């Protein structure tokens, strides 16, 4: 019998929808790890507090082969320890802890992840207390069930036995191959057509040093962070190579989005390393200034790609979900629409302000005022913008 293909799934860090969007309670969890019902006297699995209805279980187990079939072929998928950890972090930083479904089909209300951790010790981890024999690197969650129908009709009856994730991942090998092929194709076309692209390399030592720092930090974690494109970009920047306008646009787009994952106090975090590989804050400032200098941002507006645009010097998204998520970190609510270059784009906050923060140094939008600071979904301090009365 022919051995089935084994595919590693990874997170595409340049895709806003990458990672886990929801956790489903199911009858047959793909990771084959049941959950235990905590704090229920009807279910004699474990008792912590009889007033609470909490499920504990493994959401994702690293390096475990999971059978899949797409109707044409059968294969196995698996997630590395790094991907499991990264997925658990993105799940929380994107505010998805209240997203849950039943058997991947029905959206549920009243279920929230109240505890999340990565197993780090084979003997002392909390999961051992409740009978789980999962490997180090497993993502464990505890979910509060404030939904009597689900608790009574599905949990107590044993119709559901574990957690299963819902999210967006990519084939690691194909992802890298596609990126390399795209870069190679551009180089080949440039050579064949004898095109001399206008390039620029006046980004200074700050950008180069950030890229070198990112490369050094990535080596310390076995180069597990960033896509191949990010690693190539870092090599270019560290050597002071000139960049084309299209590359500068890509640089500006990526750094504008990735800044929220940069944490200078955590040199092992992939968000921090990837941000530095692309030049960090110095790279963001240089790419923005260069695009304005070249007239690419003279109207403070530009289409970056199919998913992003810059309108009035603010990032716009191709879908309302991304705009609403960004609004939470900004400290406002909802989103508003813009028609630009024949397409509808979505921006955070219900109202738009071209001059927000320009004259008053306020980071808030029209109709809002800053009242101190708060901790955003990313875990970082953000302005507390509230509607004006």
MARVOFI-905596 format. One record per residue (C-alpha): residue in one letter; x, y, z. Coordinates in steps of 0.5 Angstrom, whole numbers, padded with zeros to 4 digits, always signed. Layout:
REM residues N
AXYZ ...
REM end
This chain:
REM residues 389
X+0000+0000+0000 X+0003+0007-0002 X+0004+0011+0004 X+0000+0017+0004 X+0003+0024+0003 X+0005+0028+0009 X+0004+0036+0009 X+0006+0041+0014 X+0001+0047+0015 X+0004+0054+0017 X+0001+0061+0018 X+0002+0066+0012 X+0004+0072+0016 X+0002+0077+0011 X-0005+0074+0011 X-0010+0078+0016 X-0014+0072+0016 X-0009+0067+0017 X-0009+0063+0024 X-0015+0060+0027 X-0022+0064+0027 X-0026+0059+0031 X-0026+0053+0036 X-0032+0048+0034 X-0034+0043+0039 X-0035+0036+0035 X-0037+0029+0036 X-0030+0026+0033 X-0024+0031+0034 X-0019+0031+0029 X-0014+0031+0034 X-0017+0025+0038 X-0017+0028+0044 X-0023+0029+0048 X-0025+0034+0053 X-0027+0034+0060 X-0033+0037+0063 X-0030+0041+0069 X-0035+0043+0075 X-0041+0039+0073 X-0044+0034+0078 X-0048+0031+0073 X-0041+0029+0069 X-0037+0025+0073 X-0030+0027+0070 X-0028+0033+0074 X-0030+0038+0079 X-0028+0044+0080 X-0034+0049+0082 X-0041+0046+0081 X-0043+0053+0079 X-0039+0053+0073 X-0040+0050+0066 X-0033+0049+0063 X-0030+0045+0058 X-0022+0043+0058 X-0019+0040+0052 X-0013+0040+0047 X-0015+0045+0041 X-0008+0043+0037 X-0003+0038+0038 X+0004+0039+0035 X+0007+0034+0030 X+0001+0029+0030 X-0001+0027+0023 X-0009+0028+0022 X-0012+0024+0016 X-0015+0028+0010 X-0019+0027+0004 X-0021+0032-0001 X-0025+0027-0006 X-0019+0026-0010 X-0013+0024-0006 X-0012+0022+0001 X-0006+0025+0005 X-0004+0027+0012 X-0003+0034+0015 X+0001+0036+0021 X+0003+0043+0025 X+0010+0044+0028 X+0010+0046+0035 X+0012+0053+0033 X+0006+0054+0028 X+0001+0051+0034 X+0004+0057+0039 X+0003+0062+0033 X-0004+0060+0032 X-0006+0060+0039 X-0003+0067+0040 X-0006+0070+0034 X-0013+0067+0036 X-0013+0071+0042 X-0009+0077+0039 X-0015+0078+0034 X-0020+0077+0039 X-0023+0071+0037 X-0024+0068+0044 X-0032+0068+0043 X-0032+0065+0036 X-0035+0058+0037 X-0039+0053+0032 X-0042+0046+0033 X-0039+0041+0028 X-0037+0046+0024 X-0044+0048+0022 X-0048+0052+0027 X-0045+0059+0030 X-0046+0059+0037 X-0047+0064+0042 X-0045+0064+0050 X-0038+0060+0049 X-0032+0063+0051 X-0025+0061+0051 X-0023+0063+0058 X-0016+0060+0059 X-0011+0058+0054 X-0004+0055+0055 X+0002+0051+0051 X+0004+0045+0055 X+0011+0046+0057 X+0012+0040+0062 X+0011+0033+0061 X+0009+0032+0069 X+0007+0038+0072 X+0003+0041+0067 X-0004+0043+0069 X-0007+0038+0064 X-0004+0032+0067 X-0009+0034+0073 X-0015+0032+0069 X-0012+0026+0065 X-0009+0029+0059 X-0003+0025+0056 X-0001+0030+0051 X+0006+0032+0048 X+0010+0038+0050 X+0008+0044+0045 X+0000+0042+0045 X-0005+0048+0046 X-0010+0047+0051 X-0016+0051+0052 X-0022+0052+0057 X-0028+0054+0055 X-0034+0057+0059 X-0041+0055+0056 X-0046+0060+0058 X-0051+0056+0053 X-0056+0052+0057 X-0058+0048+0051 X-0051+0046+0048 X-0049+0044+0055 X-0056+0040+0057 X-0057+0037+0050 X-0050+0036+0047 X-0045+0036+0053 X-0048+0032+0058 X-0051+0027+0053 X-0044+0026+0050 X-0046+0028+0043 X-0040+0032+0043 X-0033+0030+0045 X-0028+0035+0044 X-0025+0041+0040 X-0023+0042+0033 X-0020+0048+0030 X-0023+0053+0024 X-0018+0057+0021 X-0014+0059+0015 X-0007+0055+0014 X-0003+0054+0008 X+0002+0048+0005 X+0009+0050+0007 X+0012+0047+0001 X+0008+0050-0004 X+0007+0057+0000 X+0015+0057-0001 X+0015+0055-0008 X+0010+0060-0010 X+0014+0066-0007 X+0020+0063-0010 X+0017+0062-0017 X+0014+0069-0017 X+0021+0072-0015 X+0024+0068-0020 X+0019+0070-0025 X+0020+0078-0024 X+0028+0077-0025 X+0027+0073-0031 X+0022+0078-0034 X+0027+0084-0033 X+0033+0080-0036 X+0029+0078-0042 X+0026+0085-0043 X+0032+0088-0041 X+0028+0093-0037 X+0032+0097-0032 X+0027+0099-0026 X+0028+0105-0022 X+0031+0103-0016 X+0033+0107-0009 X+0037+0105-0003 X+0038+0111+0001 X+0035+0108+0007 X+0040+0109+0012 X+0044+0105+0017 X+0037+0105+0021 X+0034+0100+0016 X+0040+0096+0015 X+0041+0095+0022 X+0034+0093+0024 X+0035+0088+0018 X+0041+0085+0021 X+0038+0085+0028 X+0032+0081+0025 X+0037+0076+0022 X+0041+0075+0028 X+0035+0074+0032 X+0032+0069+0027 X+0038+0065+0027 X+0037+0064+0035 X+0031+0061+0034 X+0033+0056+0028 X+0030+0061+0023 X+0023+0059+0024 X+0020+0066+0023 X+0018+0070+0017 X+0017+0067+0010 X+0022+0066+0005 X+0020+0073+0002 X+0021+0076+0009 X+0028+0073+0009 X+0030+0075+0002 X+0028+0082+0004 X+0032+0082+0010 X+0039+0080+0006 X+0037+0086+0001 X+0036+0091+0006 X+0042+0089+0011 X+0047+0089+0005 X+0044+0096+0003 X+0041+0094-0004 X+0037+0098-0008 X+0029+0097-0008 X+0024+0098-0014 X+0018+0102-0013 X+0014+0096-0013 X+0018+0093-0007 X+0018+0099-0003 X+0010+0099-0004 X+0010+0092-0001 X+0015+0094+0004 X+0010+0100+0007 X+0004+0095+0006 X+0007+0090+0010 X+0010+0094+0016 X+0004+0098+0016 X+0000+0092+0018 X+0006+0088+0022 X+0007+0094+0027 X+0002+0092+0032 X+0006+0085+0033 X+0012+0088+0034 X+0014+0087+0042 X+0021+0090+0043 X+0021+0086+0050 X+0020+0079+0047 X+0026+0078+0042 X+0024+0071+0040 X+0017+0073+0038 X+0016+0072+0031 X+0012+0078+0030 X+0018+0082+0033 X+0023+0078+0028 X+0019+0079+0022 X+0018+0086+0023 X+0025+0088+0024 X+0027+0083+0018 X+0023+0088+0014 X+0027+0094+0017 X+0023+0096+0023 X+0020+0103+0024 X+0026+0106+0021 X+0024+0102+0014 X+0016+0104+0015 X+0018+0111+0016 X+0023+0111+0010 X+0018+0107+0005 X+0013+0112+0007 X+0017+0118+0006 X+0020+0115-0001 X+0013+0114-0004 X+0011+0121-0002 X+0017+0124-0005 X+0016+0120-0012 X+0009+0122-0012 X+0006+0115-0011 X+0003+0118-0004 X+0002+0125-0007 X-0005+0125-0005 X-0004+0120+0001 X-0008+0115-0003 X-0006+0109-0007 X-0008+0101-0008 X-0003+0097-0005 X-0006+0090-0007 X-0012+0086-0008 X-0013+0086+0000 X-0010+0093+0002 X-0010+0101+0000 X-0008+0107+0003 X-0013+0112+0003 X-0012+0119+0006 X-0006+0116+0009 X-0009+0111+0013 X-0010+0103+0012 X-0016+0101+0008 X-0018+0094+0007 X-0022+0090+0002 X-0027+0087+0007 X-0031+0090+0013 X-0029+0084+0018 X-0021+0087+0018 X-0024+0094+0018 X-0028+0092+0025 X-0022+0088+0028 X-0017+0094+0027 X-0022+0099+0030 X-0022+0095+0036 X-0015+0096+0037 X-0015+0104+0035 X-0021+0105+0040 X-0027+0106+0036 X-0033+0102+0033 X-0035+0100+0027 X-0033+0102+0020 X-0034+0106+0014 X-0033+0105+0006 X-0029+0109+0001 X-0030+0108-0006 X-0023+0109-0009 X-0020+0106-0016 X-0027+0103-0018 X-0027+0099-0012 X-0031+0099-0005 X-0025+0100+0001 X-0027+0099+0008 X-0023+0103+0014 X-0024+0103+0022 X-0029+0107+0025 X-0036+0109+0023 X-0033+0116+0021 X-0027+0119+0017 X-0022+0124+0018 X-0017+0127+0014 X-0014+0131+0019 X-0015+0126+0025 X-0008+0127+0029 X-0005+0132+0024 X-0007+0139+0028 X-0009+0137+0035 X-0004+0131+0035 X-0010+0127+0037 X-0010+0119+0034 X-0018+0119+0034 X-0022+0120+0029 X-0028+0125+0027 X-0033+0125+0033 X-0029+0122+0038 X-0024+0124+0043 X-0018+0121+0047 X-0019+0120+0054 X-0013+0117+0057 X-0010+0110+0054 X-0012+0103+0055 X-0010+0096+0053 X-0012+0094+0046 X-0013+0087+0043 X-0006+0086+0041 X-0004+0087+0048 X-0001+0094+0047 X-0003+0101+0050 X-0007+0104+0045 X-0011+0111+0045 X-0018+0110+0049 X-0022+0114+0044 X-0029+0115+0046 X-0035+0118+0042 X-0036+0126+0043 X-0043+0127+0047 
REM end
